[in-house]
């Protein structure tokens, strides 16, 4: 998904993992599907279920130098990347018709692998863009350059995107979202402490390195660094905290486009919208309205040369991974090593493959599905989704804290879910995307412009609800509130998520919980604000809303109490939606599994595990991973998902059937007193 779609769709994991294939080479499983080698039986399940269920896997899959976090999902994606590589190499080896998708993929991939040309080009591919920025002389030309960068997928100051109007979900509207921070979160600029000071100093060095590599003099590089930090620190100070961004009502501010454009004056908004071809639009939704007003005030203290340095940095920072090795290494030293703790760069073929896969996502997906995706998986998934949907409906009907009026509305929303499985019915046309031999970066630019124009063309038009926000080769899943849809791409329908050879207990614990997780997103602290049509509207009685909040606050407090590293706590408010979805997914999938057993002979104990135990082991296995401390701290600031360990241990402490399955008692570390537990869905 692109960055803006991530802001309106709730995913199973942060980001996305590209994959290609529906098997895991070398996977050794017991008849039940429980991989015994994944366990650490030296740890009692009642003491630390995560270590018990995943400790063996963690020992057998140590962190590779190129990873900050390496988990079951990363291994799945990595194994499958090799199959995607084979697909690309097959295209490269065969003769491709001029202008065909096959030629575009092969040519683009080859450019990413051509280290000789990349290093010979150096900074040359960005020189024209830097010259355009340097030529800015006034508010109008500043606006044009900001618009140009936004069209190229670079986002100084803020993001612009086109998506469904949240209070008129059948129509698309132009939207703005606060941005402009290359370190990703305001805390990196404002939070005191030696660790933050170290990161800020490394960031300063990185900015200086980029300008030096681009040919600026030492004096210019120093002035540019000062300007970038001045502007970004100022933006951090006016940015809405991430916890407040979770309130969709407060972040909806639709108004007339002319009214918005006439209110600000640090650059010419009318020229900006005109340059993007949006001047004919009547309305806009600037999500964080105070941010743009404060940005206008902030920029009164910034000179035009400082703004030009800031825009130049945005270009250099964005282009660095696609330029010569010195740029790539500088970017990795800061973002990879300092921010995430990685030890070495991914091999060039993986980076090139990811770039092409992102640029021609559905074209690659169409080939992937044809070669690797078994249609039988789609049929099985439809049955599972139906069972989970029925189970959630029964749980809603039985909620003791919700009144009948709200229950009826919730049931209507559940019944209206659109379900997308595997791949889209209609594939996207990439014939207008040009891949040329000039430079790797220029092709990245063209691909981004192609993507931006595809999105901008929807402004003011009806929403196409058949479109997908993820490619079929993505190991992930999502719920989108404005279309009220749940989506499960083909790549997630493989072990350990889904295994046709495994017993039902394991599949319900794995893919069943994933399905339940995405369904529950429709009723989490954000999703519950949207009705069955995807409109942002309050369909709750005040009493039920208060009871929901009371329970959600308990869950947030549970996660706030978790120490993730050193003295740093988890952020229960920021991760609340995903935590609600995890809890709901577990309860709904467990109920669906029990319902599937009606009229059947009870499942047997296999390898010492009851069906109930296999259900919870199936869930925990999904989150097996090793992670660096730097990445723990980074994700705690940036990721709306809890860390893997706590998606297991913290979630299961609220799940009553887990206590019975593993005989958890008050003397055990996994125990939580009944009065402290919370059930929402």
Secondary structure as GFF3:
##gff-version 3
##sequence-region A 1 681
A	DSSP	alpha_helix	3	8	.	.	.	ID=ss1
A	DSSP	beta_strand	9	11	.	.	.	ID=ss2
A	DSSP	three_ten_helix	36	38	.	.	.	ID=ss3
A	DSSP	alpha_helix	49	60	.	.	.	ID=ss4
A	DSSP	beta_strand	69	71	.	.	.	ID=ss5
A	DSSP	alpha_helix	72	93	.	.	.	ID=ss6
A	DSSP	alpha_helix	101	113	.	.	.	ID=ss7
A	DSSP	alpha_helix	115	121	.	.	.	ID=ss8
A	DSSP	alpha_helix	124	134	.	.	.	ID=ss9
A	DSSP	alpha_helix	139	151	.	.	.	ID=ss10
A	DSSP	beta_strand	158	165	.	.	.	ID=ss11
A	DSSP	beta_strand	168	178	.	.	.	ID=ss12
A	DSSP	alpha_helix	187	190	.	.	.	ID=ss13
A	DSSP	alpha_helix	194	213	.	.	.	ID=ss14
A	DSSP	alpha_helix	218	238	.	.	.	ID=ss15
A	DSSP	three_ten_helix	244	246	.	.	.	ID=ss16
A	DSSP	beta_strand	254	256	.	.	.	ID=ss17
A	DSSP	alpha_helix	257	263	.	.	.	ID=ss18
A	DSSP	alpha_helix	269	275	.	.	.	ID=ss19
A	DSSP	beta_strand	283	286	.	.	.	ID=ss20
A	DSSP	alpha_helix	289	298	.	.	.	ID=ss21
A	DSSP	three_ten_helix	299	301	.	.	.	ID=ss22
A	DSSP	alpha_helix	304	319	.	.	.	ID=ss23
A	DSSP	three_ten_helix	320	322	.	.	.	ID=ss24
A	DSSP	alpha_helix	325	331	.	.	.	ID=ss25
A	DSSP	pi_helix	332	338	.	.	.	ID=ss26
A	DSSP	alpha_helix	339	340	.	.	.	ID=ss27
A	DSSP	alpha_helix	348	359	.	.	.	ID=ss28
A	DSSP	alpha_helix	361	372	.	.	.	ID=ss29
A	DSSP	alpha_helix	375	398	.	.	.	ID=ss30
A	DSSP	alpha_helix	404	415	.	.	.	ID=ss31
A	DSSP	beta_strand	418	422	.	.	.	ID=ss32
A	DSSP	alpha_helix	440	456	.	.	.	ID=ss33
A	DSSP	beta_strand	477	480	.	.	.	ID=ss34
A	DSSP	beta_strand	485	489	.	.	.	ID=ss35
A	DSSP	three_ten_helix	490	492	.	.	.	ID=ss36
A	DSSP	alpha_helix	504	507	.	.	.	ID=ss37
A	DSSP	pi_helix	508	512	.	.	.	ID=ss38
A	DSSP	alpha_helix	513	521	.	.	.	ID=ss39
A	DSSP	three_ten_helix	527	529	.	.	.	ID=ss40
A	DSSP	alpha_helix	542	560	.	.	.	ID=ss41
A	DSSP	beta_strand	563	565	.	.	.	ID=ss42
A	DSSP	beta_strand	568	569	.	.	.	ID=ss43
A	DSSP	alpha_helix	576	596	.	.	.	ID=ss44
A	DSSP	alpha_helix	611	621	.	.	.	ID=ss45
A	DSSP	beta_strand	625	627	.	.	.	ID=ss46
A	DSSP	alpha_helix	629	638	.	.	.	ID=ss47
A	DSSP	alpha_helix	644	652	.	.	.	ID=ss48
A	DSSP	alpha_helix	656	661	.	.	.	ID=ss49
A	DSSP	three_ten_helix	674	676	.	.	.	ID=ss50
###
